[in-house]
Amino acid sequence: MSEQYSFQTKLLHNSHKFDEGTGAVSVPIQHASTFHQKDFDRFGSYDYSRSGNPTREALETAIAELEGGTRGFAFSSGMAAISTAFLLLSKGDHILITEDVYGGTYRMVTTVLNRFGIDHTFVDMTNLHEVASNIKENTKLIYMETPSNPLLKVTDIKGIVKLAKANNCLTFVDNTFLTPALQRPLDLGVDLVLHSATKFLSGHSDVLAGLAVTKDKELGDRLYALQNSFGAVLGVQDAWLVLRGLKTLHVRLEQSSKSAQVLAEFLQQHELVEKVYYPGLSDHEGHVVHSYQSTGPGAVLSFELKDEEAVRKFVNHVKIPVFAVSLGAVESILSYPAKMSHAAMPREERYKRGITDGLLRLSVGLESVEDLIADFEEAFKAVESPVSL
Ligand SMILES: *Cc1c(COP(=O)(O)O)cnc(C)c1O
């Protein structure tokens, strides 16, 4: 129905524009855990809410449409979606996974899957030769995240898909940083797209949710069976919150990306900033690949100050962004990977990956970019000051 519309319009005018029964223009929240069956021999569309619920299903079809897939699945968190998707694998299988993968995924692969006989190798996913040379006979999955966290490294999705198809491997992309507004991995041949909908998709730092989308029918059927078996489904209030957030996804990301570009350029010319990581900068290593496979650089960037002391002063003096883990919200969020997302990683490992004690990650929100720059200018003055303020 909505195929002819642009992404922006589809966010609003889709199969959930209004409720068929009542005309309600907001998806009704269906709390029921079970459903009366009118016919002894033929059950209705819903029987039990773990297996299917109309509110959750509205979100599941919405994300499937937006990602260009055929089937969507909503989970209680991004990690629930990712962990359930890993259950497509079996004992004896091997995974190739990007070395700068999200911390929770790193933990799942290295401390849980390994105990079930599922092996892994971390690779620099931006290096196709390295990926190719690490594919083993039992490699069944190549797991990507692009741009990656926190250094925004860009993986050539099509290049990896080609390698995977030649070797009978599945491909997953964690698309949290860009969302289908800016990148649609299924169109590039990827088998399964994953999201922490906690971030940009919902966008307001007020819900935990995860999503998965498939295109292939058989893979969709298998993932459905796993969702129903494992049972980490999204609650209906939370499904509604994600649906509500989705309506403004386009304007939020457009505005935040614009500001992120301005901020990245501001930071790049600042003398106290040693390096800026943002795919929208022409000297970013992945800039060209990124511009082929995505329609924008997104709203997350990282930048490096001299050392931990400089970071401490900066964070203590900056007023607008919240200092917190997470990203993808209406308010700007500043995080310190060394003490937050990568705190568990030994310093040496961290440094090998370029995550220094001077690195800060910024998820740009909807504040005026002039206000953000003025705020940063003030905080930089404190960094420069010889006395500890
Ligand atoms: C936050 C995040 C996750 C995990 O999602 P939760 O909703 O916190 O479980 C996975 N991948 C990426 C890239 C994330 O940023």
The ligand as an SDF file (V2000), in Angstrom:
LIG
                    3D

 15 15  0  0  0  0  0  0  0  0999 V2000
   22.6750   -0.3340   23.0030 C   0  0  0  0  0  0  0  0  0  0  0  0
   23.1680   -1.2250   21.9230 C   0  0  0  0  0  0  0  0  0  0  0  0
   22.8940   -2.5960   21.9270 C   0  0  0  0  0  0  0  0  0  0  0  0
   22.1550   -3.2890   23.0600 C   0  0  0  0  0  0  0  0  0  0  0  0
   20.8460   -2.8600   23.1560 O   0  0  0  0  0  0  0  0  0  0  0  0
   19.9890   -2.8720   24.5350 P   0  0  0  0  0  0  0  0  0  0  0  0
   18.6860   -2.3380   24.1170 O   0  0  0  0  0  0  0  0  0  0  0  0
   20.7420   -1.9940   25.4980 O   0  0  0  0  0  0  0  0  0  0  0  0
   19.9530   -4.2770   25.0110 O   0  0  0  0  0  0  0  0  0  0  0  0
   23.3210   -3.3500   20.8470 C   0  0  0  0  0  0  0  0  0  0  0  0
   24.0210   -2.7910   19.8400 N   0  0  0  0  0  0  0  0  0  0  0  0
   24.3270   -1.4760   19.8140 C   0  0  0  0  0  0  0  0  0  0  0  0
   25.0980   -0.9310   18.6730 C   0  0  0  0  0  0  0  0  0  0  0  0
   23.9070   -0.6540   20.8520 C   0  0  0  0  0  0  0  0  0  0  0  0
   24.2260    0.6500   20.8290 O   0  0  0  0  0  0  0  0  0  0  0  0
  1  2  1  0
  2  3  1  0
  2 14  2  0
  3  4  1  0
  3 10  2  0
  4  5  1  0
  5  6  1  0
  6  7  2  0
  6  8  1  0
  6  9  1  0
 10 11  1  0
 11 12  2  0
 12 13  1  0
 12 14  1  0
 14 15  1  0
M  END
$$$$
